[in-house]
Amino acid sequence: MAQRDNFLRFDLKNTSGITLSPFGDMRRKENRRYIQDILNTDRIYLGRQIHSANIRIVEGKEEEVFFDDTDGLITFKRGIALGVLVADCFPVLFEGEDFVAILHCGYKGIRNGIIEKFFKLLKEMKVEYKNISSLIGPGICGKHYWIDLKRIILGKLELEGVKNIIDSGVCTFEDKRFFSYRREGENTGRNLAVILFDSS
């Protein structure tokens, strides 16, 4: 990991990272523009998250950047950036040879089967995923939440045969660089986790 301009970058082939709280609440469009400039992209596709297992395939032709009732995004088109808004839930990022994806994984979304739904979608589309890389971004650790979400996520990824798993090792409750719902309450801001399917 490397920090630049309040953007914590992760060590994946494609550009990925998460904003830190000094950037401000990423629900605000003007704040997201800073990240678009860093990524050199004119838009970041997001879901209006409802803690569901709903996953949207992004073609890059859509006029709207927000998709209703969506907690996961996947694209097979290069040059597209996908994001989720988080403040204790875990962003889980994936990259393969032909796609990138991002999931919003909190307790309800995990219980509703968003991880299983993602791999079922890959299987239905006959996408080879055994050699993909996965990143578990910052989220609340089991020490400060009633259940260890990261451990559950890790178990589900391993069950699907994912071998290259990177753990950010960051607890949003403990690390005050991040917004945290549990630490700050319902009025806290949101960080943006993002992955860009690089054009190169």
C-alpha positions in Angstrom: 0.0 0.0 0.0 1.1 3.6 -0.7 -0.6 6.8 0.3 -0.8 9.8 -2.1 -2.9 12.9 -1.7 -5.2 11.2 0.9 -5.8 8.3 -1.5 -4.5 4.9 -0.2 -3.4 2.8 -3.2 -3.3 -0.9 -3.2 -0.9 -3.2 -4.9 -2.9 -4.6 -7.8 -2.2 -4.6 -11.5 -5.1 -2.3 -12.1 -5.3 1.0 -10.3 -7.2 0.7 -7.1 -7.5 2.3 -3.7 -9.7 4.0 -1.1 -10.0 7.7 -0.1 -9.1 8.9 3.4 -11.4 11.1 5.4 -9.5 14.4 4.7 -10.9 14.2 1.1 -14.4 14.6 2.6 -17.6 12.7 2.3 -17.5 10.8 -1.0 -21.3 10.9 -1.3 -20.7 14.5 -2.5 -20.1 14.8 -6.2 -17.6 17.6 -6.0 -15.4 15.5 -3.7 -15.5 12.5 -6.1 -14.1 14.8 -8.8 -10.7 14.8 -7.0 -10.6 11.0 -7.3 -11.6 11.1 -11.0 -8.7 13.5 -11.6 -6.2 11.1 -9.8 -7.5 8.2 -11.9 -7.7 10.3 -15.1 -11.3 9.2 -15.7 -14.4 11.3 -16.3 -16.7 9.1 -14.2 -16.8 6.5 -11.5 -19.8 4.1 -11.6 -21.5 3.5 -8.2 -24.5 1.7 -6.8 -27.2 3.1 -4.6 -26.3 0.5 -2.0 -29.1 -1.3 0.0 -27.0 -4.2 1.5 -28.3 -6.5 -1.2 -26.8 -9.2 -3.4 -27.6 -7.2 -6.5 -24.7 -7.0 -9.0 -24.7 -4.8 -12.1 -22.6 -5.4 -15.3 -21.3 -2.0 -16.4 -20.9 -1.5 -20.2 -19.5 2.0 -20.0 -22.3 3.4 -22.2 -24.6 4.3 -19.4 -25.5 7.9 -18.9 -26.2 7.5 -15.1 -23.3 6.9 -12.8 -25.5 5.6 -10.0 -27.4 2.3 -10.4 -30.4 1.8 -8.2 -30.5 -1.0 -5.6 -26.9 -2.2 -6.5 -24.2 -3.4 -4.2 -21.8 -5.0 -6.7 -20.4 -3.9 -10.0 -18.4 -5.7 -12.7 -17.1 -4.6 -16.1 -15.3 -6.2 -19.0 -14.6 -2.9 -20.6 -11.2 -1.2 -20.2 -11.0 2.3 -19.0 -14.0 2.0 -16.7 -13.8 2.8 -12.9 -16.1 1.1 -10.4 -16.6 2.1 -6.8 -18.5 1.5 -3.6 -19.1 3.8 -0.6 -18.1 2.5 2.8 -17.8 3.5 6.4 -17.2 0.1 8.2 -18.5 -2.4 5.6 -15.7 -4.0 3.5 -15.0 -3.2 -0.1 -13.9 -6.4 -1.8 -12.1 -5.8 -5.2 -11.4 -8.4 -7.9 -9.3 -8.3 -11.0 -8.9 -10.9 -13.7 -7.4 -10.9 -17.2 -10.7 -9.8 -18.7 -12.6 -8.0 -15.9 -12.6 -6.0 -12.7 -15.3 -6.0 -10.1 -16.1 -4.5 -6.7 -18.5 -5.6 -4.0 -20.0 -3.8 -0.9 -19.8 -6.4 1.8 -21.4 -5.7 5.1 -23.2 -8.1 7.4 -26.5 -8.0 5.5 -25.0 -8.2 2.1 -22.9 -11.2 3.1 -25.9 -12.8 4.7 -27.9 -12.1 1.5 -25.2 -14.0 -0.5 -23.5 -11.2 -2.5 -20.2 -13.1 -2.7 -21.9 -16.4 -3.8 -23.9 -14.4 -6.3 -20.8 -12.9 -7.8 -19.1 -16.2 -8.4 -22.4 -17.7 -9.7 -22.5 -14.8 -12.2 -18.9 -15.5 -13.4 -19.7 -19.2 -13.8 -22.9 -18.4 -15.8 -20.8 -16.2 -18.1 -18.2 -18.8 -18.4 -15.5 -16.5 -17.0 -12.3 -18.2 -15.8 -11.6 -16.9 -12.3 -9.3 -19.3 -10.5 -6.3 -17.1 -11.2 -8.0 -13.8 -10.2 -6.6 -11.5 -7.5 -8.9 -10.3 -4.7 -8.4 -7.4 -2.3 -10.2 -7.0 1.0 -10.1 -3.3 1.7 -10.4 -1.5 5.0 -13.4 -2.4 7.2 -14.4 -2.9 10.8 -12.5 -5.7 12.5 -14.0 -8.3 14.8 -12.6 -6.6 17.9 -15.1 -3.7 17.4 -18.1 -5.6 15.8 -20.2 -8.5 17.0 -19.1 -10.7 14.1 -15.8 -11.0 12.3 -16.8 -10.0 8.8 -13.4 -10.2 7.3 -12.9 -13.8 8.5 -16.2 -14.7 6.8 -15.2 -13.0 3.6 -11.9 -14.8 3.6 -13.6 -18.1 4.1 -16.0 -17.6 1.2 -13.2 -16.5 -1.2 -11.1 -19.5 -0.2 -14.1 -21.8 -0.7 -14.4 -20.5 -4.2 -10.8 -21.4 -4.9 -9.4 -17.8 -4.9 -5.7 -18.1 -4.0 -4.3 -14.6 -4.5 -6.1 -12.7 -1.7 -4.6 -9.4 -0.4 -5.8 -8.2 3.0 -5.4 -4.4 3.6 -5.2 -5.2 7.3 -6.9 -1.9 8.2 -9.8 -1.5 10.7 -11.9 1.5 10.0 -12.9 1.8 13.6 -9.3 2.0 14.9 -7.8 4.0 12.0 -9.1 7.5 12.2 -8.0 8.3 8.7 -11.3 6.6 7.7 -14.9 7.4 8.3 -16.5 4.8 10.7 -20.2 4.4 11.3 -19.6 2.6 14.6 -17.1 5.1 15.9 -18.8 8.3 14.7 -22.5 7.5 14.3 -24.9 7.7 11.5 -23.9 11.2 10.4 -20.4 10.1 9.5 -19.1 10.5 5.9 -18.4 7.8 3.4 -15.1 6.7 1.9 -14.9 5.7 -1.7 -13.2 2.4 -2.7 -12.5 2.3 -6.4 -10.9 0.0 -9.0 -10.1 1.2 -12.5 -9.8 -1.4 -15.4 -6.6 0.1 -16.9 -6.6 0.7 -20.6 -3.0 -0.6 -21.0 
